[in-house]
Amino acid sequence: MTERQRLIYGARIRLEWFLEAKKLGSVAAACRRLGVPRRTYYYWHSRWLEGGKTLHSLFDLPKTPNSCSNDPAEELVSLVVQLRLGHMYGEDALVVVLSRDYGTEISNHGVHNILKRAGLLEKRKKRPRIKRQLSDYPYYSGEVLQLDVKHWRKVGFQYDIIDCRTRIKYKRIYAGYNVNNTVDFLEKALRFYTPAFPIQLVQMDNGPEFTNERMFSKNQTRPSRQALPERWLLEHGIAFRHIPPASPNLNGRIERPHGVDKWRFRHLENDEHTLEKLREFCLEDCLDYNTYRPHSMLEDKTPVEFLNSLAGFENATIDTSVLDVW
């Protein structure tokens, strides 16, 4: 018997008490016949009247207390809600930020309960989990950077590049996507990463903004003529490679942040897609991502903090001045 069936079964039994009392014309006689204390009868009868004589009013109330001595203080609840609304971080990141910046220790479960009671958790659709073999190759800083482009409802196009080791990411919004914009983005990305480490290789897909051609089928081969971005990379001593068609999982480190950007923009900017709003969000999020947001894959450090924790990169930094150049 399910919980719902149990509630309905109990409610129907109580309803029979009232029908029996009406049939006999005496509450006392009905209670004696059914073996029900009159105090219990009148309690449920008052519930039945207050509930508009509906069967739902005769359901058992949950025995879970409305409050608990271990409930977090109102100040902590308000702080968690404000951080969630201001940054749209997940539970793990909120726990780290509360401990790091506010000296407040709280468990992931505690943060989850606060967000759930505040109605700030979305019910996600269950999807079948696809098991993939994750790469545990020990990259070093600058060895491989993944490059990709995301469109924002054709209003703007977001170029992204991320370092596979430190997860330091640079992104920029353009009004369109083509090989010229790709070269411009690479020039600024090189300035962005140069103070931290040299770029060894850039990995990208076969989009026309990278190859100057349309997408090729699995049975076709690209022309030997190099595209403008490829020539620019070679001129600057940077190797490149293209992933096989229809294989976005090979660029997973840059594909994953695309979904996070879409989710955070929808909640922080009310889904207002304009080029100015996208560029403002891109600037703020790039700084937040690299210098403030903790990452579980980086030992709960920010990408810049993780870079500085590596031997030989204690004083390394990134050039954030390139973010303001449009």
C-alpha positions, 0 to 999 in steps of 0.5 A: 500500500502506498502512502497515498492509498494509506491516507485515503483508506484512513480518511474513508474509515473516519467518514464512516464514523460520521455516517454511522452517527447520522444513521443511529442519530446519536454520536455516543451510540456510534462511538460505543458501537465502533469503539471510537473515543468521543474525543477522537470523533469530535476532533475529526468531525471539526476537521471535517467541517473546517475543511468543507466536508472534503475527504482531503480534510480527513487525511493524517497530518505529516508528523514532521515538525515545522521547526527544529532546534538545528535549523540554521539562523535567519541571518545564515538563511538570508546570506545563502539566498542572497549568494544564490540569487547574486551568483547562481552558484551550486550547492558545493560552490556556496559551501566553499564561498561561505567558509572562505569569505564569511567564516561560516561552516555549513554542510552541502545538505544544509545549503540544499535544504535552505535553497529547497525551502526558498524555492530556488531549486529547479526540478530537473528532468531525469536523463539516462546517464551515458557512461564514457571513459574519462580522460585522466591524462595529466596535462600541464599548463598551456599544453592543450587549450580547447576552443569553441563558439556558442551562439546566443539566439543568433544575436551574438556569438560567444568565442570560448577557449579554456586551458585543460589543466588549470581551467582558466577560460577566456571568452568574448562576444562577437556579432558574427562568426567567421575566420576574421573574428576567430583570428581577432579572438586568438590575438586577444586570447594570446595576450590574456594567457601570456603572463600565465603560461605559453600556449602549446596547442589549440584544439577545435572542431571543424566549424567554418569559423575555424576551417573556412569551409562547411562541415565535412562528412565523416567520409570526406577529407578537408582540403590541404589548404590551411585556413586563416586561423590555422596559418595564424597559429603556426605563425605564432608557434602554436600547434593546432588539431581538429576533433573528428566530426560529431564528437563534441565530447572530445571538447568536453572541457569547453562544452560544459561551461557553455551549458552553465553560461546559458543557465546562469544568464537565464537566471541573472539577466532575465533572458534578455538577449541583446548584444550589449547585455551579452557583452556585459554578462561575458565580462563579469562572468569571465572575471567571476569564473577565473578569480572568484568561483570555486571549482570542485575539479580544482580542489575547490580553488579558483582557476587562478588560485590553482595555477598559483598552487602549481610549482613554478607558477606561484606568481603567474597571473592573467592579463584581465585588461584585454576583457574591456577591449571591444 
